[in-house]
């Protein structure tokens, strides 16, 4: 149990994430007890037990799909199947992905960068803002940021720890700075990597990098032009558009409108 607790602390402090499953209600399974816990690694390796071998196997498979959803949920076991819909009298297990706060790195501290920092903080990201200008990389202007870095873009990005829990947005003051920054981030495993700019401008950047030998598969992962099409114009609206795309990528959303009407509630044709 001590080893399990230590592993959870490591995950919460920035190590590889894990999924923790804990028995809430045993239901009809007499071998279970509330509080029994099992930890699952991405590899499928387990630590601890829920108290039943078949249930351990069932939740191990479920856990492997939970990592990318970043979910915290109660799951019910009924008839050998798992469901998040409450079932009276069923075995219930609390499942959570234990991981550090997601990191949101804003490269560029202009108007859009400052709006992004505010919104990312509201969404509970660990926010870092990087700029190479003293009068922009000013903590007084960026009170929502957990880190404000005033440094050469290339040097700072080389030193910044990038993991699958890192989300990077490039909104610098110009084409050259964006391209230099992108070079330092490609292929380092960020969950989200986006660069602002028009279709023409960003296509030129990607073409340059492709011709220099950068991996086409890595270039294809760059979200650019950045954000979802919501008709954004102001820095704040652009930040909403970008953060919506970040959340979509992080949580596996579709980006489609959720507008819906039952047939009997639709306006009659004609």
RODREN-648814 format. One record per residue: residue in three letters; y, z, x of N, C-alpha, C in turn. Coordinates in steps of 0.02 Angstrom, whole numbers, padded with zeros to 5 digits, always signed. Each point is the difference from the previous one (the first is absolute). Last residue first. Example, Ala and Ser with C-alpha at 12.3 -4.5 7.8 and 13.67 -1.06 7.14 Angstrom:
<rs>
SER-00112+00354+00642+00059+00003+00042+00055+00037-00039 ALA-00286-00004+00015+00059+00000-00045+00060+00000+00045 
</rs>
This chain:
<rs>
UNK+01229-02246-02075+00035-00043-00046+00056+00034-00036 UNK-00199+00151+00089+00023-00065+00026+00037-00037-00054 UNK-00012+00273+00013-00035-00058-00027+00030-00065+00027 UNK+00002+00231+00136+00043-00037-00046-00037-00061-00025 UNK-00141+00218+00076+00038-00056+00028+00042-00033-00054 UNK-00160+00183-00027+00068+00021+00014+00043-00056+00029 UNK-00238-00015-00054+00035+00016-00063+00071+00022+00011 UNK-00145-00051+00186+00013-00060-00039+00040+00015-00063 UNK+00036+00161+00207-00058-00019-00040+00019-00059-00044 UNK+00126+00038+00232+00004+00013-00072-00066-00018-00033 UNK+00129+00046+00265-00058-00014-00042+00018+00014-00073 UNK+00089+00000+00285+00019-00011-00070-00061-00020-00041 UNK+00026+00047+00243-00049+00034-00042+00017-00006-00074 UNK+00046-00164+00231+00031+00041-00052-00055+00032-00043 UNK-00061-00062+00254+00012-00032-00065+00035+00049-00048 UNK-00086+00044+00228+00070-00022-00003+00017-00034-00066 UNK-00211+00113+00087+00004-00073-00007+00072-00026+00003 UNK-00121+00229+00125+00025-00026-00064+00005-00076+00001 UNK-00073+00180+00172-00042-00055-00025+00021-00025-00068 UNK+00102+00173+00150-00045+00023-00054-00043-00055-00029 UNK+00159-00039+00182-00033+00064+00016-00053+00019-00051 UNK+00138-00192-00035-00048-00011+00054-00039+00064+00015 UNK+00170+00016-00162-00051-00047-00023-00054-00010+00054 UNK+00191+00125+00055-00046+00038-00043-00056-00044-00024 UNK+00169-00106+00122-00036+00047+00043-00051+00039-00041 UNK+00146-00140-00117-00052-00038+00035-00040+00045+00046 UNK+00182+00094-00111-00051-00018-00050-00056-00039+00033 UNK+00188+00054+00129-00044+00057-00009-00054-00014-00052 UNK+00165-00166+00037-00043+00009+00059-00049+00057-00010 UNK+00161-00041-00170-00046-00057+00005-00049+00009+00058 UNK+00174+00157-00024-00049+00008-00054-00053-00055+00005 UNK+00182-00018+00145-00044+00055+00021-00054+00013-00053 UNK+00169-00153-00051-00045-00029+00050-00050+00052+00025 UNK+00171+00071-00144-00049-00040-00036-00051-00032+00048 UNK+00178+00120+00094-00044+00046-00036-00054-00038-00038 UNK+00170-00123+00114-00046+00034+00047-00050+00046-00036 UNK+00088-00199-00150+00033+00053+00039-00050+00031+00049 UNK-00083-00174-00139+00060-00024+00034+00032+00054+00043 UNK-00249-00084-00147+00041+00052+00035+00059-00032+00037 UNK-00193-00080-00154+00070-00022-00003+00048+00048+00035 UNK-00241+00011-00001+00029+00033-00059+00074-00019-00008 UNK-00233-00051+00156+00054-00038-00031+00023+00035-00064 UNK-00108+00123+00223-00019-00033-00061+00061-00033-00032 UNK-00034+00049+00277+00014+00028-00066-00027-00040-00057 UNK+00064-00115+00241-00024+00067-00016+00016+00019-00072 UNK-00059-00245+00136+00055+00044-00019-00026+00063-00034 UNK-00153+00007+00112+00066-00030+00010+00005-00067-00034 UNK-00180+00198+00089+00030-00012-00066+00071-00025+00010 UNK-00228-00015+00162+00070+00020-00003+00029-00018-00069 UNK-00224-00058+00077+00005+00066-00032+00073+00022-00009 UNK-00068-00201+00117-00009-00008-00072+00008+00065-00038 UNK+00001-00006+00238+00063-00027-00027-00004-00007-00076 UNK-00194+00063+00115+00048+00054+00001+00067-00023-00029 UNK-00167-00160+00026-00021+00048-00052+00048+00059-00004 UNK+00028-00167+00171+00021-00023-00067-00020+00048-00056 UNK+00052+00067+00261-00057-00010-00045+00024-00022-00070 UNK+00146-00057+00222-00017+00059-00040-00053-00018-00052 UNK+00110-00152+00165-00069+00023+00005-00017+00063-00037 UNK+00205-00146+00014-00008+00040+00061-00069+00030+00008 UNK+00066-00124-00193+00000-00047+00057-00008+00037+00066 UNK+00022+00127-00199-00064-00038-00001-00005-00045+00061 UNK+00202+00114-00033-00053+00046+00022-00068-00034+00000 UNK+00187-00121-00083+00009+00016+00072-00058+00042+00026 UNK+00006-00041-00231-00019-00061+00037+00007+00012+00076 UNK+00075+00166-00147-00073-00002+00001-00025-00060+00039 UNK+00233+00019-00034-00024+00054+00042-00076-00003+00007 UNK+00100-00149-00148+00016-00018+00069-00026+00052+00048 UNK-00015+00041-00230-00049-00050+00020+00011-00021+00072 UNK+00156+00144-00100-00062+00035+00018-00055-00048+00020 UNK+00209-00090-00071+00008+00041+00060-00065+00033+00021 UNK+00006-00124-00203+00010-00043+00058+00003+00040+00065 UNK-00016+00114-00206-00062-00036+00014+00007-00043+00063 UNK+00161+00211-00008-00014-00057-00044-00067-00033+00019 UNK+00039+00265+00052+00027-00065+00019-00019-00054-00051 UNK-00103+00256+00100+00048-00028-00047+00023-00068+00025 UNK-00241+00131+00040+00062-00021+00034+00045-00035-00050 UNK-00240+00177+00026+00043-00046-00036+00064-00015+00037 UNK-00260+00127-00008+00047-00026+00050+00042-00054-00034 UNK-00198+00211-00050+00049-00047-00028+00048-00020+00055 UNK-00184+00131+00058-00021-00014-00069+00044-00053-00032 UNK-00044+00010+00270+00042+00030-00053-00027-00019-00069 UNK-00086-00061+00234-00036+00033-00055+00042+00034-00053 UNK+00047-00144+00206-00009+00071+00015-00025+00041-00060 UNK+00069-00246+00027-00066+00016+00027-00012+00074+00014 UNK+00252-00072-00013-00057-00041-00020-00065+00024+00032 UNK+00226+00087+00046-00040+00033-00053-00062-00039-00019 UNK+00175-00067+00161-00026+00064+00023-00046+00034-00050 UNK+00113-00208-00048-00046-00010+00056-00033+00065+00021 UNK+00174+00004-00161-00064-00021-00027-00052-00010+00055 UNK+00223+00049+00060-00035+00058-00028-00069-00019-00026 UNK+00143-00169+00079-00021+00042+00056-00040+00060-00026 UNK+00096-00140-00161-00055-00034+00034-00026+00043+00059 UNK+00189+00075-00121-00059+00001-00042-00060-00029+00037 UNK+00211-00011+00104-00027+00068+00000-00063+00006-00042 UNK+00116-00207+00001-00028+00014+00066-00033+00069+00002 UNK+00118-00071-00198-00062-00037+00011-00034+00020+00066 UNK+00172+00180-00106-00003-00071+00015-00069-00026+00014 UNK+00071+00232-00057+00063-00036-00011-00006-00075+00011 UNK-00214+00147-00082+00051+00007+00051+00060-00043-00015 UNK-00224+00076-00110+00062-00019-00034+00058+00009+00049 UNK-00285+00024-00031+00051-00022+00048+00060-00028-00037 UNK-00220+00181-00043+00045-00049-00031+00055-00017+00050 UNK-00263+00129-00020+00058-00020+00040+00040-00054-00035 UNK-00203+00207-00022+00030-00055-00038+00066-00017+00034 UNK-00250+00146+00051+00070-00015+00017+00023-00062-00038 UNK-00224+00104+00018+00040+00038-00047+00075-00013+00010 UNK-00177-00089+00140-00008-00029-00067+00038+00037-00055 UNK+00106+00018+00243-00068+00009-00025-00008-00035-00067 UNK+00175+00040+00233-00012-00040-00060-00074+00007-00019 UNK+00204+00124+00164-00071-00001-00019-00008-00036-00067 UNK+00194-00040+00193-00012+00028-00067-00073-00006-00018 UNK+00105-00089+00203-00018+00071+00004-00018+00031-00067 UNK+00072-00228+00023-00057+00006+00044-00025+00072+00002 UNK+00198-00045-00116-00059-00021-00037-00063+00003+00043 UNK+00210+00049+00099-00017+00050-00050-00063-00018-00038 UNK+00086-00155+00158-00024+00061+00033-00023+00051-00051 UNK+00102-00197-00082-00065-00014+00031-00030+00063+00032 UNK+00220+00011-00097-00052-00011-00049-00069-00008+00033 UNK+00193+00155+00104-00015-00072+00000-00061-00012-00045 UNK+00125+00217-00067-00033-00025+00060-00006-00076-00004 UNK+00039+00231-00154+00050-00045+00029-00026-00024+00067 UNK-00105+00121-00236-00011-00021+00069+00054-00049+00021 UNK-00074+00201-00192+00050-00052+00012-00003-00017+00075 UNK-00164+00134-00199+00015-00018+00069+00053-00054+00000 UNK-00056+00095-00203-00032+00052+00040+00012-00012+00075 UNK+00161-00081-00215-00048-00019+00052-00028+00061+00036 UNK+00178-00002-00171-00068-00001-00028-00053-00015+00053 UNK+00240+00001+00044-00025+00068-00011-00071+00002-00027 UNK+00169-00169+00119-00068-00009-00023-00033+00069-00013 UNK+00221-00031+00088-00001-00055-00049-00069-00008-00032 UNK+00036+00161+00170+00045+00018-00054+00002-00053-00055 UNK-00124-00031+00205-00033+00042-00049+00045+00020-00059 UNK+00016-00226+00145+00035+00064-00003-00033+00044-00053 UNK-00008-00246+00098-00055+00048+00006+00029+00070+00005 UNK+00157-00168-00014-00044-00012-00057-00059+00049+00001 UNK+00166-00005+00173+00037+00014-00062-00040-00016-00063 UNK-00090-00039+00223+00014+00071-00010+00033+00014-00068 UNK-00171-00204+00054+00072+00013-00001+00013+00073-00017 UNK-00215-00120-00001+00023+00005+00070+00074+00013+00006 UNK-00201+00073-00189+00053-00048+00012+00023+00009+00072 UNK-00196+00099-00198+00015-00021+00068+00057-00050+00001 UNK-00136+00205-00161+00048-00056+00001+00019-00014+00073 UNK-00201+00134-00167+00030-00009+00066+00045-00061-00002 UNK-00143+00180-00181+00047-00055+00011+00028+00001+00071 UNK-00217+00077-00166+00033+00025+00060+00044-00058+00025 UNK-00057+00016-00263-00020-00026+00065+00031+00043+00055 UNK+00027+00018-00251-00039+00047+00041-00032-00032+00061 UNK+00161-00086-00173-00070-00016-00012-00047+00039+00046 UNK+00235+00019+00021-00013+00018-00069-00074-00010-00017 UNK+00076-00075+00208-00001+00073-00001-00017+00025-00071 UNK+00034-00228+00029-00064+00019+00030-00007+00076+00002 UNK+00204-00092-00075-00053-00011-00049-00068+00021+00028 UNK+00193+00016+00139+00007+00043-00058-00060-00007-00047 UNK+00014-00146+00183-00015+00069+00022+00004+00048-00059 UNK+00065-00224-00035-00073+00007+00006-00019+00070+00021 UNK+00227-00055-00006-00026+00004-00068-00076+00008+00001 UNK+00107-00035+00205+00017+00067-00026-00026+00009-00072 UNK-00027-00213+00102-00041+00051+00034+00014+00070-00026 UNK+00134-00179-00076-00067-00003-00030-00045+00053+00032 UNK+00218-00019+00089+00002+00021-00070-00069+00001-00032 UNK-00022+00013+00258+00057-00024-00039-00004+00023-00072 UNK-00148+00033+00207+00031+00053-00039+00064-00023-00035 UNK-00251-00083+00124+00066-00023-00020+00032+00049-00048 UNK-00248-00001+00012+00029-00028+00062+00066-00033-00019 UNK-00172+00195-00109+00053-00048-00015+00031-00023+00066 UNK-00241+00124-00085+00045-00014+00055+00048-00055-00020 UNK-00180+00189-00111+00041-00058-00018+00052-00008+00055 UNK-00255+00134-00049+00060-00009+00041+00036-00064-00021 UNK-00171+00185-00135+00009-00068+00025+00066-00006+00037 UNK-00130+00235-00007+00049-00039-00038+00001-00072+00026 UNK-00227+00113+00051+00070+00017+00013+00045-00040-00047 UNK-00246+00058-00084+00031-00040+00052+00072+00024+00010 UNK-00235+00016-00167+00040+00045+00041+00027-00039+00060 UNK-00094-00052-00261+00005-00028+00067+00047+00046+00039 UNK-00158+00073-00217+00067-00013+00028-00007-00031+00069 UNK-00139+00089-00245-00003-00044+00058+00071-00012+00025 UNK-00164+00170-00171+00069-00017+00021-00004-00038+00065 UNK-00184+00031-00210+00012+00007+00072+00071-00023+00015 UNK-00187+00073-00217+00066-00026+00021+00011+00018+00073 UNK-00208-00028-00204+00018+00025+00066+00068-00030+00020 UNK-00042+00022-00262-00025-00037+00058+00016+00038+00065 UNK+00068+00059-00232-00065+00023+00021-00029-00034+00061 UNK+00186-00133-00128-00015+00071-00013-00071+00017+00023 UNK+00164-00189+00100-00061+00003-00040-00018+00074-00009 UNK+00221-00173+00087-00029+00067-00011-00059-00004-00047 UNK+00074-00197+00168+00013+00020-00069-00035+00067-00013 UNK-00022-00126+00200+00059+00043+00002+00021+00021-00071 UNK-00255-00063+00103+00056-00024-00039+00058+00049+00009 UNK-00276-00072+00088+00063+00035+00011+00055-00031-00043 UNK-00286+00024-00030+00057-00042+00013+00063+00042+00010 UNK-00221+00082-00068-00007-00029+00067+00056-00047+00019 UNK-00001+00125-00206-00054-00049-00001-00009-00036+00067 UNK+00211+00122+00009-00033-00001-00065-00053-00055+00001 UNK+00205+00138+00152-00066-00030+00007-00037+00006-00067 UNK+00276-00003+00090-00053+00029-00041-00065-00039+00009 UNK+00250+00055+00138-00050-00049-00017-00057+00035-00036 UNK+00278+00030+00076-00060+00034-00023-00049-00053-00025 UNK+00203-00030+00194-00022-00008-00069-00061+00043-00014 UNK+00184-00119+00186-00020+00068-00013-00018+00002-00074 UNK+00031-00215+00196-00004+00034-00064-00013+00075+00006 UNK+00036-00219+00140+00038+00061+00013+00000+00046-00061 UNK-00104-00224+00047+00038+00015-00061+00042+00063+00009 UNK-00151-00084+00168+00057-00045-00006+00040+00011-00064 UNK-00195+00137+00045+00047+00003+00056+00062-00043-00013 UNK-00200+00016-00145+00060+00040-00016+00052-00002+00055 UNK-00225-00099+00000+00048-00042-00036+00066+00037-00012 UNK-00180+00111+00104+00016-00056+00044+00049-00049-00034 UNK-00091+00189-00118+00052+00018+00048+00021-00059+00043 UNK-00182-00018-00154+00064+00001-00035+00057+00013+00050 UNK-00220+00011+00080+00018-00070-00017+00068-00003-00034 UNK-00084+00213+00043+00014-00034+00063+00020-00072-00012 UNK-00074+00131-00180+00071+00010+00017+00017-00027+00069 UNK-00224-00017-00077+00043-00031-00051+00073+00005+00020 UNK-00163+00113+00129-00002-00072+00011+00048-00037-00047 UNK-00025+00233-00030+00032-00014+00064+00003-00075+00013 UNK-00122+00074-00185+00072+00003-00013+00040-00014+00065 UNK-00233+00016+00015+00018-00061-00037+00075-00002-00013 UNK-00087+00195+00105-00004-00058+00042+00021-00065-00035 UNK+00092+00252-00046-00053-00044-00028+00000-00065+00039 UNK+00159+00174+00041-00055+00041-00024-00057-00040-00030 UNK+00208-00065+00119+00018+00022-00067-00056+00042-00031 UNK+00058-00022+00272-00039-00028-00056+00028+00026-00066 UNK+00061-00038+00293-00004+00042-00060-00042-00033-00053 UNK+00092-00170+00156-00001+00069+00023+00001+00044-00062 UNK-00053-00282+00076+00018+00055-00045-00002+00067+00036 UNK+00031-00291+00040-00027+00063+00025+00025+00057-00044 UNK+00070-00230-00018-00052+00022-00045-00033+00065+00022 UNK+00194-00120+00097-00064-00026+00023-00057+00015-00049 UNK+00220+00088-00028-00001-00072-00016-00066-00032+00019 UNK-00015+00259-00055+00039-00041+00047-00002-00073-00023 UNK-00032+00243-00141-00027-00067+00015+00048-00037+00046 UNK-00074+00267-00101+00051-00042+00032-00033-00066+00020 UNK-00046+00213-00188-00028-00049+00046+00056-00044+00026 UNK-00050+00258-00140+00042-00055+00024-00040-00046+00046 UNK-00008+00213-00206-00037-00036+00051+00039-00064+00020 UNK+00072+00143-00180+00026+00014+00067-00039-00033+00055 UNK-00119+00061-00234+00071-00016+00010+00022+00018+00071 UNK-00254-00066-00041+00043+00059-00009+00072-00021+00010 UNK-00270-00114-00055+00070-00002+00024+00035+00066-00013 UNK-00225-00062-00071+00000+00010+00072+00071+00002+00029 UNK-00058-00043-00234-00005+00071+00017+00001+00012+00075 UNK+00097-00192-00175-00036+00003+00064-00001+00072+00026 UNK+00117-00082-00201-00071+00013-00011-00040+00007+00064 UNK+00256+00049+00026-00029-00036-00057-00074+00017-00007 UNK+00177+00071+00170-00067-00026+00013-00029-00041-00057 UNK+00262+00027+00078-00045+00026-00051-00069-00029+00011 UNK+00155-00030+00176+00041+00041-00046-00044+00033-00053 UNK-00037-00105+00264-00027+00011-00066+00048+00044-00040 UNK+00071-00171+00201-00013+00071-00014-00025+00007-00071 UNK+00059-00188+00220-00025+00008-00068-00020+00072-00011 UNK+00157-00160+00181-00029+00064-00015-00020+00002-00074 UNK+00059-00191+00209-00002+00014-00071-00037+00066-00010 UNK+00156-00099+00217-00066+00015-00026+00005+00008-00076 UNK+00151-00113+00231-00006+00032-00065-00073+00012-00019 UNK+00102-00001+00255-00030-00045-00049-00009+00036-00067 UNK+00187+00115+00134-00062-00030+00022-00027-00048-00053 UNK+00199+00142-00024+00008-00068+00026-00062-00031+00030 UNK+00031+00219-00116+00051-00002+00053+00005-00068+00034 UNK-00160+00051-00173+00066+00014-00029+00056-00004+00051 UNK-00228-00022+00069+00020-00057-00042+00070+00009-00028 UNK-00093+00177+00124+00013-00057+00044+00023-00060-00041 UNK-00070+00190-00118+00064+00012+00032+00019-00058+00045 UNK-00213-00002-00097+00052-00011-00051+00070+00009+00030 UNK-00186+00052+00134+00006-00073-00009+00053-00017-00052 UNK-00053+00227+00036+00035-00028+00057+00010-00075-00006 UNK-00130+00109-00163+00071+00018-00007+00041-00029+00058 UNK-00234-00025+00009+00028-00041-00054+00075+00013-00007 UNK-00120+00136+00148+00007-00067+00027+00030-00048-00051 UNK-00053+00218-00068+00057+00001+00045+00013-00069+00030 UNK-00191+00032-00134+00060+00000-00041+00063+00000+00043 
</rs>
